[in-house]
Amino acid sequence: MSEPDPSSLTKPRQRRKAARPQELLEAGLRLFLCKGLAATRIEDVAREAGVSKGTLYLYYPSKDELFKAVVRHYLTEVIVEAGNLADVHDGPSAELLHQLASTWWLRVGSSEASGLVILLMNEAAAFPELAQFYMDEVLAPTHDLLRRVLERGMARGEFRALDITSVVYGMIAPVQFLILHKRCTSVCVATPIPLEPERFLGTQIDILLHGLAIPQPPSEKIS
């Protein structure tokens, strides 16, 4: 009978170790959203992930660093991917805006990660450093991405010149509304005014585009 390959005995442990950062991020997200930043203790996250507190500290040296890693994983990475999509997009800028809105809803808005936005709104005053981190890592890059798309559309003659900062805020407002609406209606037994998020976002983009589009001269009638 042949002896087992020694390397095969370590593979499960290696796989477990490789998966550990993701498990810690998932545990951190669950507890931050459930208990809040102030009430979440690092030992609670370790227990939730099934590891010792010492093991968690090997990956994330503090609760603040764990929270930053959660934000980077669930929000910043989505913005980076959206930026890559914008870089290679060669079609109409209006089409790109629709794709970015759809991507955001699938990756963030419809997931638990959307709760991070509410969490920061609630606890920003108590954690100004983390609020600034969120501004630098999430809000500013989002503004930069949307600004690039709008400038692209204007340069290509697809959009008329408007104050870009104001337009960007106008694009972000429906997203924030969806997050608040989801939070409020999640505890309701019935919602008398149903809302389909993807259709809502598409409609908001269409409304925005009608304001951005350069008016076309009326076609001359041929008698």
N, C-alpha and C positions, 0 to 999 in steps of 0.2 A: 504494500500500500504506500503510495507516494506521500511525502510530507507536504503540507499546505505551504503555499508561497507566503513567506513572512510579510511581504509587502501588502498582500491582500488583507492581512489582519489589521493593518493600520488605516485602510481606506475609509471605513465607516467613521473613525475618529477624525480623519482629515476632512471628510465631507462635513462633519458636524462643526468643526472649527471654522471651515470656510463659510458656513451658513450663519455663524453666530452673529456677525455684525448686523445682518438683515433681521434676525430674530430680535436683537436688542432694539433696533429701530422700530419694529412693529410693536414691541411691548411698550416702548417709550411713547409712541403715538397714541396707543390705546389709553394709557394712564394720563397723559397730558390732557387729552380731550375729556376724559371721565372726571378727573380730580382737579384739573387746572395746574398751572405752573407752580404756584406757591405751595399747594398741598401735596404735590408729587414728591416722594422721597426716592433717592437713588436706590435704596435697598428694596423699595417696592417694585421698581422696574426690574431689578435683578431677579427678584422672586417671580415676577410675571414671566420673565424669559427663561426661568429654570436654571439660573446660574448663580454663582456667589457674587457678592458685592465686589470682591477683589477682581474677579474675572471681568466684570463690567468696567471697572476702572482701567483695565488694560487697554480697552478700546476707546473709552470716553472718560477723561479724567475728572469730569464734574457734570452736574446736572445741566448747567448752561451749555456745555459742549455737546452733550447728548441732544439737547433741544435743537441746537444749531445743525447738528447732523441730520436730525429728523426733517427740518425745514429744507435743507439742501437736497435730501433724497426725494422728498415728496413734492416739492415745489420748484426749487432751483433747476433741477435736472429737466423738468418739463419745459421751462423757459429756454434752456439751452437747446433742447431738441426742436422747439418751435423756431428758434433762431436759425438752426440748420435748415429747416424746411423753407424758411423765407429766403435763405441764401441761394437755394437751388431752384426756387420757383420761377418759371419763365412765362407764366400765363398772366391774365389780367390781375391787377392788384385787388379788385373786388373779390375775385375767387379766392385769393390768398387770405383775405380777412375772414371769409366764411370757413376756410380750412382751419385757421388758427382758433376760431371760436369753437368749432367742433372738437378739436384736439383738447382744448382746455376743459370742456365739459366732460369728455370721456376720461381724461387723466386726473382731473382735480375736482371739478364741480360735482360730479356724481359719486365721488368717493369720500371716504372718511377724512381725507386730507383737507377737504374744504373747511372742516372745523378749526383748522389752524388759524384761519383768518378771523373767525369769531374769538378764538382764544386770545389772539394778540389785541383785538379791540378791547376785550374785557380787562386785560392785565398789563397793558402797555405802560400805564403810569407807575406800576409797582416794579416793572422790569425795563427801565429806559434803555439799558444796553442791548437787550434782546430786541426791543422795538426798533432801535437803530439798525441792528443787524438785519431785521426783516425788511426795513426800508432799503438797505444797501443790496441785499441779496435777492429780493423778490420784486418790490415795487419799482425801484429804479431800473433794473433790467427789463421789466415789463414795459415801462414807459419808453425805454430806448428802442425796444423791438417794434412797438407800434408806431413810434416816430419814424423809424426806417421805412416801414411799409407805406405810411402816408407820404413821406418824401419821395418814395419811389413812384407812387401813383401820380403825384404832382409833376414830377420830372418827366413822366411819360405822357403827360397831357390827359390823364384819366380823371384826375381830381382837380378841383379848383383850389386856389390858394386860400387857406384859412389859417387861423391861429392854431398851430399843431398841438400845443399843450392843452388847449381847451378841448380839441377834438379827442385827444387821448383820454382825458378824464371822462368825456362823454361816452367813450367806448367801455371804460372800466366800470362805470356806474351800473349798467345792467347786470354785469357779473356779480358785483357786490349785492345787488338786490336779490339775485337768485340764491346766493348763499344765505342771506337773511330769511328769505321766504322758505327755503328748505328747513332751516333751523326752527322757524316758528310753526310750520305746518306739520313737522315730524311728530309732534305730541297731540295733534288733533285727531279725533275719531273720524271726522268727515270734513272735507274741504269744499265748501259750496261753490267756490270759483276755481276750478281746476286749472293748472298751468303745466304745459308741456315745455320743459326747459329748452330742448334743442330747437323747437319751433319758435319759442320766445327769442332765443339768441339770433336765429336766422332773421326774424322780423326786425329786431333792433338793428342788425347790420344793414338790412334793406332800407330802413328809415334813414340811417346814417348816410348810406351811399347816395340816396336821393338828394341829401343836402350837400354831399361832396361833389357829385357829378357836375361836369361842366355842361350848362344848358346847350342843347343842340338847336340850331336855327330851324324854324319850321320849314318843311319841304314845300317847294313851290308847286302849286296845282297846275296841271297841264290842261288847258281848255280844249 
